[in-house]
Amino acid sequence: MQKLYGAPGWGSAISEIMFTLADEAYQLVDVTGFDKPGPARERLLAVNPLAQVPTLVRADGSVMTETAAIALMLLDENPHLAPSAGTPQRQQFYRLLIWLVANVYPTLTYGDYPARWVNTAPEELESSTDRYRESLYLWLESQAGEGPYWFGEQVSLLDAYFPVIMCWRPRKAWFEQHTPKLVQIAENVRGLPVLERVVDANQLKT
Ligand SMILES: N[C@@H](CCC(=O)N[C@@H](CS)C(=O)NCC(=O)O)C(=O)O
């Protein structure tokens, strides 16, 4: 069976939601603590030189990373998990999927570990990336529709991001104040009965 390297509540939770929506089995390899030196990091480094989660090792031994790439891979076999090809909504699906990983995720790459990237004033890098991320989420909120999911009644793989990012900085109180539509989508996704196990295992009920 394919193995998903991850840690509860981390980016691997996004992939867990995607796999569960797609009804595709995986075995979780818990590498909690992988962002510090130690056996968990060594285990992850053996399959991904970036030492990031999610990292997926497919049944044939090939390695797959990147939440957006995993989403597109799953979409091949599960076309119902995105708006139909050729529609304006499908174009937005592609756009926002890549937008999230190209813009929001790097703020975490640099902001979560500022001392990795600068020798002086790492706290400035942390706070500037935090502020930038907030501005990104405000824009995303301005693009959101009325729900219940991002593409209305249709649950898509894009929805997998919302319950997880709500648990990260700028955290729940900020999201509730500034991005109520994103909060509502996250809540609706969390409430899908099929996701109950994954939501609990990743402690996504903030
Ligand atoms: N672009 C990647 C980003 C993955 C990523 O940065 N994951 C975080 C955890 S949420 C991580 O592994 N951080 C540790 C690090 O960057 O050293 C994706 O979309 O999967």
The ligand as a Gaussian input file, in Angstrom:
#p B3LYP/6-31G(d) Opt

LIG

0 1
 N        4.800000      22.986000      -1.340000
 C        4.670000      21.926000      -0.387000
 C        4.974000      22.480000       1.005000
 C        5.023000      21.405000       2.071000
 C        5.497000      21.999000       3.396000
 O        6.149000      23.032000       3.457000
 N        5.135000      21.302000       4.477000
 C        5.536000      21.767000       5.795000
 C        4.630000      21.195000       6.862000
 S        3.027000      21.887000       6.867000
 C        6.909000      21.259000       6.111000
 O        7.190000      20.121000       5.839000
 N        7.745000      22.113000       6.717000
 C        9.056000      21.748000       7.139000
 C       10.114000      22.444000       6.368000
 O        9.828000      23.156000       5.396000
 O       11.284000      22.264000       6.729000
 C        3.291000      21.288000      -0.479000
 O        2.357000      21.947000      -0.951000
 O        3.147000      20.105000      -0.133000

